[in-house]
């Protein structure tokens, strides 16, 4: 179909220096507070998070490792 975008599966994890991470979190927090969409580029792909995205925090613990994930989820729009 012309004009249809094919969605590919991605699972990328990227580390950032503390100052860059803090700046991204501040921008995200400002957008959430203001009810605006948040735009970010991850591994070369631009991503737009809608203001009504679901936000949650996940905690995992296994074999001597603990992890906290700040998750933002939203449905993909179909073309």
Z-matrix of the N, CA and C atoms (Angstrom, degrees):
N
C 1 1.454
C 2 1.513 1 109.98
N 3 1.304 2 118.12 1 129.35
C 4 1.454 3 120.03 2 177.02
C 5 1.526 4 110.68 3 -66.11
N 6 1.319 5 115.56 4 141.23
C 7 1.461 6 120.38 5 175.91
C 8 1.517 7 114.82 6 83.21
N 9 1.341 8 119.00 7 -5.33
C 10 1.462 9 120.83 8 179.25
C 11 1.518 10 109.44 9 -84.74
N 12 1.304 11 115.51 10 137.79
C 13 1.444 12 121.63 11 177.82
C 14 1.522 13 108.73 12 -98.41
N 15 1.324 14 117.56 13 128.91
C 16 1.456 15 120.54 14 177.39
C 17 1.525 16 108.39 15 -87.36
N 18 1.316 17 116.87 16 128.12
C 19 1.448 18 122.25 17 179.54
C 20 1.525 19 108.93 18 -89.03
N 21 1.320 20 115.22 19 126.97
C 22 1.457 21 119.42 20 177.48
C 23 1.517 22 109.45 21 -105.15
N 24 1.320 23 115.36 22 150.09
C 25 1.456 24 120.82 23 178.84
C 26 1.524 25 108.56 24 -78.42
N 27 1.318 26 116.13 25 133.65
C 28 1.471 27 121.82 26 177.12
C 29 1.507 28 108.82 27 -133.79
N 30 1.303 29 116.45 28 146.77
C 31 1.465 30 122.40 29 173.08
C 32 1.520 31 106.24 30 -147.28
N 33 1.314 32 115.84 31 91.32
C 34 1.459 33 122.08 32 -173.76
C 35 1.523 34 109.26 33 -117.72
N 36 1.300 35 115.46 34 138.51
C 37 1.452 36 121.37 35 174.91
C 38 1.516 37 106.78 36 -126.57
N 39 1.332 38 116.93 37 125.83
C 40 1.456 39 120.40 38 -176.74
C 41 1.517 40 110.00 39 -131.17
N 42 1.303 41 116.20 40 130.61
C 43 1.458 42 121.23 41 178.21
C 44 1.518 43 111.27 42 -87.09
N 45 1.316 44 117.16 43 150.48
C 46 1.462 45 123.33 44 179.11
C 47 1.524 46 109.58 45 -134.21
N 48 1.334 47 116.69 46 148.69
C 49 1.471 48 119.06 47 170.44
C 50 1.532 49 108.35 48 -62.03
N 51 1.307 50 116.55 49 152.80
C 52 1.470 51 121.73 50 -174.88
C 53 1.529 52 112.54 51 -52.88
N 54 1.337 53 118.59 52 -44.21
C 55 1.471 54 120.30 53 -177.24
C 56 1.522 55 112.07 54 -62.92
N 57 1.347 56 117.61 55 -40.52
C 58 1.469 57 120.53 56 178.38
C 59 1.525 58 110.66 57 -67.70
N 60 1.322 59 117.11 58 -41.09
C 61 1.461 60 121.35 59 179.14
C 62 1.526 61 110.55 60 -62.01
N 63 1.314 62 116.07 61 -44.08
C 64 1.469 63 121.20 62 179.50
C 65 1.522 64 110.40 63 -61.64
N 66 1.327 65 117.77 64 -42.92
C 67 1.467 66 121.23 65 179.81
C 68 1.530 67 110.69 66 -62.42
N 69 1.327 68 117.17 67 -41.58
C 70 1.469 69 120.82 68 178.63
C 71 1.525 70 110.39 69 -65.23
N 72 1.325 71 117.02 70 -43.53
C 73 1.469 72 120.60 71 178.49
C 74 1.528 73 111.56 72 -62.13
N 75 1.328 74 116.83 73 -39.39
C 76 1.471 75 119.93 74 178.98
C 77 1.523 76 111.38 75 -64.69
N 78 1.345 77 115.95 76 -43.25
C 79 1.470 78 119.66 77 177.92
C 80 1.522 79 110.22 78 -62.42
N 81 1.343 80 116.34 79 -43.49
C 82 1.465 81 121.09 80 178.56
C 83 1.531 82 110.41 81 -61.30
N 84 1.323 83 116.72 82 -48.39
C 85 1.472 84 120.69 83 -179.18
C 86 1.528 85 111.05 84 -59.72
N 87 1.330 86 116.92 85 -41.88
C 88 1.473 87 120.16 86 178.44
C 89 1.522 88 111.01 87 -61.36
N 90 1.334 89 117.07 88 -43.81
C 91 1.472 90 120.42 89 179.98
C 92 1.530 91 111.17 90 -64.69
N 93 1.321 92 116.75 91 -42.82
C 94 1.470 93 119.99 92 178.91
C 95 1.521 94 109.82 93 -61.50
N 96 1.324 95 115.99 94 -46.97
C 97 1.467 96 121.09 95 -178.50
C 98 1.524 97 112.25 96 -61.79
N 99 1.332 98 116.57 97 -36.76
C 100 1.456 99 121.51 98 -177.49
C 101 1.526 100 113.50 99 -90.16
N 102 1.340 101 117.14 100 -1.71
C 103 1.458 102 120.81 101 -179.70
C 104 1.513 103 113.21 102 68.53
N 105 1.330 104 116.99 103 31.14
C 106 1.465 105 122.22 104 -178.81
C 107 1.525 106 110.50 105 -106.98
N 108 1.338 107 115.33 106 159.40
C 109 1.457 108 118.70 107 174.62
C 110 1.528 109 109.20 108 -72.49
N 111 1.324 110 115.26 109 152.14
C 112 1.465 111 122.43 110 -178.72
C 113 1.519 112 107.97 111 -113.94
N 114 1.317 113 116.49 112 131.18
C 115 1.466 114 121.33 113 178.76
C 116 1.513 115 109.32 114 -115.26
N 117 1.338 116 114.82 115 136.01
C 118 1.460 117 121.02 116 -179.57
C 119 1.521 118 108.49 117 -149.00
N 120 1.306 119 116.27 118 151.94
C 121 1.469 120 120.61 119 175.46
C 122 1.523 121 107.55 120 -111.32
N 123 1.335 122 115.56 121 127.38
C 124 1.459 123 121.81 122 179.63
C 125 1.523 124 108.12 123 -125.32
N 126 1.324 125 116.07 124 119.79
C 127 1.467 126 122.17 125 178.24
C 128 1.531 127 111.45 126 48.46
N 129 1.327 128 116.05 127 45.86
C 130 1.458 129 121.13 128 174.85
C 131 1.519 130 116.11 129 84.42
N 132 1.323 131 118.34 130 -2.92
C 133 1.467 132 120.55 131 179.11
C 134 1.519 133 109.88 132 -111.05
N 135 1.330 134 115.71 133 129.09
C 136 1.468 135 120.68 134 177.20
C 137 1.519 136 109.51 135 -82.37
N 138 1.321 137 115.04 136 132.27
C 139 1.456 138 121.62 137 -176.71
C 140 1.520 139 108.83 138 -126.84
N 141 1.326 140 115.83 139 135.26
C 142 1.464 141 121.78 140 176.86
C 143 1.519 142 108.07 141 -114.34
N 144 1.322 143 115.07 142 121.68
C 145 1.463 144 121.52 143 178.63
C 146 1.521 145 107.83 144 -97.73
N 147 1.344 146 117.61 145 122.47
C 148 1.467 147 119.20 146 -179.28
C 149 1.531 148 111.25 147 -71.14
N 150 1.331 149 116.96 148 154.93
C 151 1.462 150 119.81 149 -177.81
C 152 1.532 151 114.16 150 -65.65
N 153 1.336 152 117.60 151 -18.10
C 154 1.467 153 119.90 152 -179.54
C 155 1.536 154 112.67 153 -99.25
N 156 1.327 155 116.88 154 17.87
C 157 1.465 156 120.65 155 178.75
C 158 1.530 157 110.36 156 -62.75
N 159 1.315 158 115.83 157 152.53
C 160 1.462 159 122.16 158 178.88
C 161 1.527 160 108.31 159 -86.06
N 162 1.325 161 116.12 160 129.38
C 163 1.462 162 121.80 161 -177.26
C 164 1.523 163 108.46 162 -115.19
N 165 1.333 164 116.28 163 130.68
C 166 1.462 165 119.27 164 175.69
C 167 1.523 166 110.21 165 -146.81
N 168 1.308 167 115.00 166 166.86
C 169 1.456 168 121.95 167 178.13
C 170 1.522 169 107.39 168 -121.40
N 171 1.323 170 115.45 169 131.99
C 172 1.466 171 121.64 170 -178.00
C 173 1.526 172 108.72 171 -118.22
N 174 1.331 173 115.98 172 138.62
C 175 1.463 174 121.65 173 177.10
C 176 1.516 175 108.39 174 -121.74
N 177 1.315 176 116.34 175 130.91
C 178 1.462 177 121.80 176 178.32
C 179 1.521 178 109.12 177 -128.07
N 180 1.329 179 115.49 178 145.67
C 181 1.458 180 120.94 179 176.09
C 182 1.522 181 107.35 180 -140.46
N 183 1.340 182 116.25 181 129.09
C 184 1.456 183 120.26 182 175.99
C 185 1.522 184 110.09 183 -159.75
N 186 1.283 185 117.50 184 137.22
C 187 1.466 186 125.01 185 174.66
C 188 1.522 187 114.32 186 39.19
N 189 1.327 188 116.34 187 56.63
C 190 1.456 189 120.98 188 174.45
C 191 1.521 190 115.98 189 78.63
N 192 1.328 191 117.92 190 8.31
C 193 1.467 192 121.27 191 179.59
C 194 1.526 193 108.74 192 -124.78
N 195 1.327 194 115.12 193 135.14
C 196 1.462 195 120.19 194 173.32
C 197 1.521 196 108.48 195 -116.54
N 198 1.324 197 115.02 196 148.86
C 199 1.457 198 120.46 197 -177.48
C 200 1.518 199 109.61 198 -143.33
N 201 1.326 200 115.67 199 137.04
C 202 1.464 201 121.65 200 171.95
C 203 1.518 202 106.42 201 -119.45
N 204 1.320 203 116.32 202 129.17
C 205 1.462 204 121.83 203 177.59
C 206 1.522 205 108.94 204 -119.36
N 207 1.313 206 115.09 205 129.30
C 208 1.454 207 120.71 206 171.37
C 209 1.518 208 105.07 207 -94.23
N 210 1.323 209 117.09 208 115.32
C 211 1.464 210 121.23 209 -174.11
C 212 1.522 211 111.15 210 -111.86
N 213 1.312 212 113.71 211 143.03
C 214 1.459 213 121.42 212 176.07
C 215 1.526 214 105.41 213 -130.75
N 216 1.331 215 116.90 214 121.57
C 217 1.464 216 121.45 215 -176.24
C 218 1.523 217 110.50 216 -126.91
N 219 1.338 218 114.37 217 146.06
C 220 1.461 219 120.54 218 175.67
C 221 1.517 220 107.75 219 -158.20
N 222 1.334 221 115.80 220 152.69
C 223 1.476 222 118.31 221 179.17
C 224 1.523 223 111.07 222 -73.18
N 225 1.325 224 115.57 223 145.94
C 226 1.465 225 120.79 224 174.67
C 227 1.509 226 109.19 225 -74.66
N 228 1.306 227 115.70 226 139.73
C 229 1.458 228 120.55 227 177.08
C 230 1.524 229 108.47 228 -82.80
N 231 1.308 230 116.54 229 136.49
C 232 1.459 231 120.88 230 178.53
C 233 1.514 232 108.87 231 -91.88
N 234 1.343 233 115.34 232 136.97
C 235 1.468 234 120.43 233 178.24
C 236 1.494 235 111.50 234 -77.09
